[in-house]
Amino acid sequence: MKAYVFPGQGAQFPGMGKDLYEKSALAKKLFDKANQILGFDITKIMFEGTKEDLKQTKVTQPSVFLHSVILFKTLLKEKPDMVAGHSLGEFSALVASQSLSFDDALTLVSKRAIAMQKACDANPSTMAAIIGLKDELIEEVCNSIEDIVIPANYNCPGQVVISGTNSGIDKACKILTDKGAKKVLKLAVGGAFHSPLMEPARKELSFAIENTEFSAPICPVYQNVSGKAFINPTEIKKNLIDQLTSPVRWTQTIINMINDGATDFTEIGPGKVLQGLIRRINKDVKTSGVNGLPK
């Protein structure tokens, strides 16, 4: 069975999508529509901007979404049997499954980015990648710290990202290093994504999501909050709202997709991060990527 997966922020790169814009009439139409929806020339930043330009939150999330979704709509004709997206990528997956329209999803992605930036500004916080320890040990250490610090991304066995206050992350990094982590790396992010510190953003986005029309998807959508498959629009909405303050259970998502018959995973969008994670979760499944027009 064919599974399509969509990356989150962090995979953006200067020039992303320019080949599509120049060679596909459909892609050009969608990019031009995106400029209108967002109210600024995002294509100019994507095609001509620097890495720093692309790091602006209001730019990063829509850029990755647009690259993924326009690639999907332009190049992939085969109906997916199942879809999933990592964090922001869940919005791309919902478009691919026809649960959300392009216009509505882009509007929500833009509102999500702005709401998350506000939450970051209100509560300076951060994240760190922990390599080489068991999930249970990381959870135990996070629970032992009084500051807010939680596992935020269960990316693959031996790779968990934690999220929390600056002091909480510092304490956790020291303890986890002492407990034998192979690598502890603080991330260059503006806040504690997928943690309780994103509650103001969750509240702000929940109103927008509740008032957006979601349809029943054409295939199961495996959502971050539990890693399970959903087809009920009401449940999909609730999970999308809860995603902002809940961990991304990517390991469980991929395991569940494989258990439900997925044998062939295609990552659609910038970068190859998800392909690497999937191979670490199960080396026997086929993985490939679509990140631009064929050479």
C-alpha positions as CSV (number, residue, x, y, z in Angstrom):
1,M,0.0,0.0,0.0
2,K,1.1,3.5,-0.9
3,A,1.6,6.1,1.9
4,Y,2.4,9.8,1.4
5,V,4.1,11.7,4.2
6,F,4.7,15.4,4.4
7,P,7.5,17.3,6.3
8,G,7.3,20.1,8.8
9,Q,9.3,23.3,9.2
10,G,13.0,23.1,9.2
11,A,13.4,21.6,5.7
12,Q,12.9,24.9,3.8
13,F,15.6,26.1,1.4
14,P,16.2,29.2,-0.8
15,G,14.7,28.8,-4.3
16,M,12.1,26.2,-3.2
17,G,9.3,25.8,-5.7
18,K,10.8,28.0,-8.4
19,D,11.1,25.2,-10.9
20,L,7.5,24.3,-10.4
21,Y,6.4,27.9,-10.9
22,E,8.4,28.3,-14.1
23,K,7.4,25.0,-15.7
24,S,3.8,24.2,-14.5
25,A,0.7,26.3,-15.3
26,L,-1.1,24.7,-12.3
27,A,1.8,25.4,-9.9
28,K,2.0,29.0,-11.1
29,K,-1.8,29.4,-10.6
30,L,-1.6,28.0,-7.0
31,F,1.5,30.1,-6.1
32,D,-0.2,33.3,-7.4
33,K,-3.3,32.4,-5.4
34,A,-1.2,31.9,-2.3
35,N,0.2,35.5,-2.6
36,Q,-3.4,36.7,-2.6
37,I,-4.5,34.6,0.3
38,L,-1.5,35.6,2.5
39,G,-1.5,39.3,1.5
40,F,2.2,39.4,0.7
41,D,4.5,38.1,-2.0
42,I,5.6,34.8,-0.5
43,T,6.8,33.5,-3.9
44,K,9.4,36.2,-4.1
45,I,10.8,35.2,-0.7
46,M,10.7,31.5,-1.5
47,F,12.3,31.9,-4.9
48,E,14.8,34.8,-4.2
49,G,15.1,35.1,-0.4
50,T,18.0,34.0,1.8
51,K,18.0,31.3,4.5
52,E,17.4,34.0,7.1
53,D,14.4,35.4,5.1
54,L,12.9,31.9,5.1
55,K,13.3,31.6,8.9
56,Q,10.6,34.2,9.6
57,T,7.8,32.2,11.2
58,K,5.1,33.8,9.0
59,V,7.1,32.7,6.0
60,T,8.5,29.3,7.1
61,Q,5.3,27.4,7.7
62,P,3.4,28.6,4.6
63,S,6.5,28.0,2.4
64,V,6.9,24.4,3.5
65,F,3.2,23.8,3.1
66,L,3.1,25.4,-0.4
67,H,6.1,23.5,-1.6
68,S,4.6,20.1,-0.4
69,V,1.1,20.6,-1.6
70,I,1.9,22.1,-5.0
71,L,4.4,19.3,-5.6
72,F,1.6,16.8,-4.7
73,K,-1.0,18.5,-6.9
74,T,1.4,19.0,-9.8
75,L,3.3,15.7,-10.0
76,L,1.4,13.0,-8.2
77,K,-1.6,11.5,-9.9
78,E,-1.9,8.3,-7.9
79,K,-4.4,8.3,-5.0
80,P,-2.7,7.7,-1.7
81,D,-3.9,4.7,0.4
82,M,-3.0,6.6,3.6
83,V,-1.3,10.0,4.5
84,A,0.5,11.6,7.5
85,G,2.4,14.7,8.1
86,H,5.0,15.7,10.7
87,S,3.7,18.6,12.8
88,L,3.0,21.4,10.2
89,G,3.0,18.6,7.5
90,E,-0.3,17.4,8.9
91,F,-2.0,20.3,7.1
92,S,-0.4,19.2,3.8
93,A,-1.6,15.6,4.5
94,L,-5.2,16.9,5.0
95,V,-5.1,18.6,1.6
96,A,-3.7,15.5,-0.1
97,S,-6.6,13.5,1.5
98,Q,-9.1,16.1,0.3
99,S,-10.3,16.7,3.9
100,L,-9.2,20.4,3.6
101,S,-9.2,22.7,0.6
102,F,-6.0,24.4,-0.5
103,D,-7.3,27.8,0.3
104,D,-8.6,26.9,3.8
105,A,-5.5,25.0,4.7
106,L,-3.2,27.8,3.7
107,T,-5.3,30.3,5.7
108,L,-5.0,28.0,8.8
109,V,-1.3,27.5,8.3
110,S,-0.8,31.3,8.2
111,K,-2.9,31.8,11.3
112,R,-1.0,28.9,13.0
113,A,2.4,30.5,12.3
114,I,1.3,33.9,13.6
115,A,-0.3,32.4,16.7
116,M,2.8,30.3,17.5
117,Q,5.1,33.4,17.0
118,K,2.9,35.3,19.5
119,A,3.2,32.4,22.0
120,C,7.0,32.3,21.5
121,D,7.3,36.1,22.1
122,A,5.2,35.8,25.3
123,N,7.1,32.9,26.7
124,P,10.8,32.7,25.6
125,S,11.5,28.9,25.5
126,T,13.3,26.3,23.4
127,M,13.7,22.7,22.3
128,A,16.5,20.2,22.3
129,A,17.2,16.9,20.5
130,I,18.2,13.9,22.6
131,I,20.0,11.1,20.8
132,G,20.6,7.6,22.1
133,L,18.4,7.2,25.1
134,K,15.1,5.2,25.6
135,D,11.9,7.2,25.5
136,E,11.0,6.0,29.0
137,L,14.1,7.4,30.5
138,I,13.6,10.8,28.8
139,E,10.0,10.9,30.0
140,E,11.2,10.1,33.6
141,V,13.7,12.9,33.6
142,C,11.3,15.4,32.1
143,N,8.7,14.5,34.8
144,S,11.3,15.0,37.6
145,I,11.9,18.7,36.6
146,E,9.7,21.3,38.2
147,D,9.9,23.7,35.1
148,I,7.8,22.9,32.1
149,V,9.7,20.4,29.9
150,I,8.2,17.5,28.0
151,P,9.0,15.1,25.1
152,A,7.7,16.9,22.1
153,N,8.7,14.8,19.1
154,Y,9.1,11.0,19.2
155,N,10.9,11.0,15.9
156,C,12.3,7.4,15.8
157,P,13.8,5.0,18.3
158,G,16.7,6.8,20.0
159,Q,15.7,10.2,18.8
160,V,13.4,12.4,20.9
161,V,13.0,16.2,20.9
162,I,12.1,17.8,24.2
163,S,10.4,21.2,24.6
164,G,10.0,23.6,27.5
165,T,11.2,26.7,29.3
166,N,14.8,27.7,28.8
167,S,15.7,26.7,32.4
168,G,13.8,23.4,32.1
169,I,15.6,22.5,28.9
170,D,19.0,23.4,30.4
171,K,18.3,21.2,33.5
172,A,17.0,18.3,31.3
173,C,20.0,18.5,28.9
174,K,22.5,18.2,31.8
175,I,20.7,15.3,33.5
176,L,20.3,13.4,30.2
177,T,23.9,14.0,29.3
178,D,24.9,12.5,32.6
179,K,22.7,9.6,32.0
180,G,24.5,8.7,28.8
181,A,22.9,10.4,25.9
182,K,25.0,10.1,22.8
183,K,24.2,13.6,21.8
184,V,22.2,16.5,23.2
185,L,21.6,19.4,20.8
186,K,19.7,22.6,21.6
187,L,17.7,23.6,18.5
188,A,17.7,27.0,16.9
189,V,13.9,27.5,17.3
190,G,12.0,30.4,18.7
191,G,9.9,28.5,21.3
192,A,8.7,25.4,22.9
193,F,6.5,23.8,20.2
194,H,4.2,20.9,21.0
195,S,4.3,21.8,24.7
196,P,1.9,23.5,27.2
197,L,3.6,26.8,26.5
198,M,1.8,26.8,23.1
199,E,-1.6,27.0,24.9
200,P,-2.3,30.6,23.8
201,A,-1.7,29.5,20.2
202,R,-3.9,26.5,20.6
203,K,-6.8,28.7,21.9
204,E,-6.3,31.2,19.1
205,L,-6.2,28.5,16.4
206,S,-9.0,26.4,17.8
207,F,-11.6,29.1,16.9
208,A,-10.3,29.2,13.3
209,I,-10.2,25.4,12.9
210,E,-13.7,25.0,14.4
211,N,-15.1,27.5,11.9
212,T,-13.4,25.9,8.8
213,E,-15.1,23.2,6.8
214,F,-13.5,19.8,6.9
215,S,-14.7,17.0,4.7
216,A,-14.4,13.2,5.2
217,P,-10.9,12.3,3.7
218,I,-10.6,9.9,0.7
219,C,-8.1,7.8,2.7
220,P,-7.2,7.5,6.4
221,V,-5.2,10.4,7.9
222,Y,-2.7,9.3,10.6
223,Q,-2.5,12.2,13.1
224,N,0.3,13.3,15.4
225,V,-1.5,13.4,18.7
226,S,-2.0,9.6,18.8
227,G,-0.4,8.2,15.7
228,K,-3.7,6.6,14.8
229,A,-5.8,6.8,11.7
230,F,-8.8,9.1,11.5
231,I,-11.6,9.7,8.9
232,N,-14.2,11.5,11.0
233,P,-13.9,15.3,10.3
234,T,-14.9,16.2,13.9
235,E,-12.2,14.0,15.3
236,I,-9.7,15.3,12.7
237,K,-10.4,18.9,13.8
238,K,-10.0,18.1,17.5
239,N,-6.7,16.3,16.9
240,L,-5.4,19.2,14.8
241,I,-6.2,21.7,17.6
242,D,-4.6,19.5,20.3
243,Q,-1.5,19.0,18.1
244,L,-0.1,22.4,19.2
245,T,0.3,21.4,22.8
246,S,0.8,17.6,22.4
247,P,3.8,15.5,21.4
248,V,4.3,14.5,17.7
249,R,4.1,10.7,17.9
250,W,5.9,10.0,14.6
251,T,7.4,6.6,15.6
252,Q,4.0,5.3,16.5
253,T,2.4,6.9,13.4
254,I,4.8,5.0,11.1
255,I,4.5,1.7,13.0
256,N,0.7,2.0,12.8
257,M,0.8,2.7,9.1
258,I,3.0,-0.3,8.5
259,N,0.8,-2.5,10.6
260,D,-2.2,-1.3,8.5
261,G,-0.4,-2.4,5.3
262,A,1.9,0.5,4.2
263,T,4.9,-0.9,2.3
264,D,5.9,2.1,0.2
265,F,6.4,5.6,1.7
266,T,6.9,8.7,-0.4
267,E,8.0,12.0,1.3
268,I,6.6,15.0,-0.6
269,G,8.2,18.4,0.1
270,P,11.6,19.9,0.9
271,G,14.3,17.7,2.4
272,K,14.7,14.0,3.2
273,V,14.3,14.0,7.0
274,L,11.2,11.8,7.1
275,Q,12.7,9.2,4.8
276,G,15.6,8.9,7.2
277,L,13.3,8.6,10.3
278,I,11.1,6.0,8.6
279,R,14.2,3.8,7.7
280,R,15.3,4.0,11.4
281,I,11.8,2.9,12.4
282,N,11.6,0.0,9.9
283,K,14.4,-0.7,7.4
284,D,12.3,-3.1,5.4
285,V,9.8,-0.7,3.9
286,K,10.4,1.2,0.7
287,T,11.1,5.0,1.0
288,S,11.4,7.7,-1.7
289,G,11.1,11.4,-2.0
290,V,9.6,14.0,-4.3
291,N,11.2,17.5,-3.7
292,G,11.1,19.0,-7.1
293,L,10.6,18.4,-10.9
294,P,12.5,15.4,-12.2
295,K,15.9,16.4,-13.5
